[in-house]
Amino acid sequence: MPDHDFDYFVIGGGSAGVRSARIAAQHGARVGIAEERFWGGTCVNVGCVPKKLMVNASEYGAWAEDARGFGWDIEVKGHDWQKLAEGRDREVARLSGIYATLLKGAGVTSFDARATLLDAHTIAMGDQRVTADRILIATGGTASRLDIPGAELALISDDLFTLKALPKKVVVVGAGYIALEFACILRGLGAEVDVVYRAALPLRGFDVDIRGAIVEAMTAQGITMNPDAAPVRIGQAGDGVVLSLSNNFMREADAVFLCTGRSPNTKGLGLEEAGVAVNDQGAVIVDDDHRTSQANIYALGDVIDRLNLTPMATATGHALADTLFGNKPRRASYENVATAVFTTPPIATLGLTEAEAAERGPADIYVTRFTPMRHTISGRQGRKSLMKLVVCQRTRKVLGVHMLGEDAGEILQGIAIAVAMGATKEDFDRTIGIHPTAAEEFVTLRSRTREVGV
């Protein structure tokens, strides 16, 4: 092995980088890692964790109202934004500290610094230079701003977690999961919310039944959905802002959130100097083993823009460390990865959509919609659950599972195991349901709704 300072150097202290660094060190490698902003990356600090805590907070007001239908006399006096922020930030700080502690315990040398590549083996951190035999790029992604006049007046997704108070009137621009989650959080905490998006339906790439159902659910809770409209400019309007749209309408608000995508964080890393190629969107190009165009440099996580999920990042980071330093070559599969969208109600999805399955051949579609038992008593509108199975006609394997409804993420995690093992529709059919639950609907779907791809 060449005489370098480290066997493995990781640039980026998020989910992918920390896991890969820690496992490599446990295999005996000399490992260094650098992080310029915060340990734990987007997920822990300005993503999954604080967002889910705010989702939890946004649900309690509706639950208190729903309790009246069950005989509880609950008075809701309002929401304390500052108290929520303090609890959220305390938990984020705790988790971020755990990442640093895990690295230290594994014997990883950590640098609180911005790292850039000078060549294929040399990393610069300010005036300091270190060398490494192998390097991992795991710098994640950053929120994007639209290129429109006045974009600097808008907020991006990171800004939700530093707001000092709840804006009373908000426009959320975007049709992806972040936009819809933010809209539901802000509405649940008491804001008046508009969502603006260019397409006819939000959540491009998701199953069409889910896309339609979430519009119905969000509309029912008082969120104004504005399809087929693109933002044109943002201007100042007193203490607030005004958003001009392509359909000649305008929206005044206390705040506009631009939730219009994230970009791979590759600018200024020295990738060109190191011989690392990127695509037109700035994402690092890798092969099936996550090797870049430079043989000793690898990349994982959001920076490759393949499947931007924290569990996928940690799984691939672990597999890469096992392969390079543990004498256990393996890959983490990108197939049948379940994911959730924490809207109100939440969405969970796994495998192929109906449209994707139809492109591959004949498929049977099973769909059910129903009101959960809780809301037959609470009387709350817009809480219908939707469950859907996509089944290959030839093999009878379940190719896709989709749900909108309470506890969707919790339910689909178990189903994901079965689908990853190759479960058929008949395996679902002979499974006895847990009654009375919403989850049992997945094993009692008997009547085919339609067939596609024929």
Secondary structure, 3 states (H helix, E strand, C coil): CCCCCEEEEEECCCHHHHHHHHHHHHCCCCEEEECCCCCCHHHHHHCHHHHHHHHHHHHHHHHHHHHHHHCCCCCCCCCCHHHHHHHHHHHHHHHHHHHHHHHHHHCCEEECCCCEECCCCEEEECCEEEEEEEEEECCCEEECCCCCCCHHHCEEHHHHHHCCCCCCEEEEECCCHHHHHHHHHHHHCCCEEEEECCCCCCCCCCCHHHHHHHHHHHHHCCCEEECCCCEEEEEEECCEEEEEECCCCEEEECEEEECCCEEECCCCCCHHHHCCCECCCCCECCCCCCECCCCCEEECHHHHCCCCCHHHHHHHHHHHHHHHHCCCCCCCCCCCCCEEECCCCCEEEEECCHHHHHHHCCEEEEEEEECCHHHHHHCCCCCCEEEEEEEECCCCEEEEEEEECCCHHHHHHHHHHHHHCCCEHHHHHCCCCCCCCCHHHHHCCCCCCEEECC
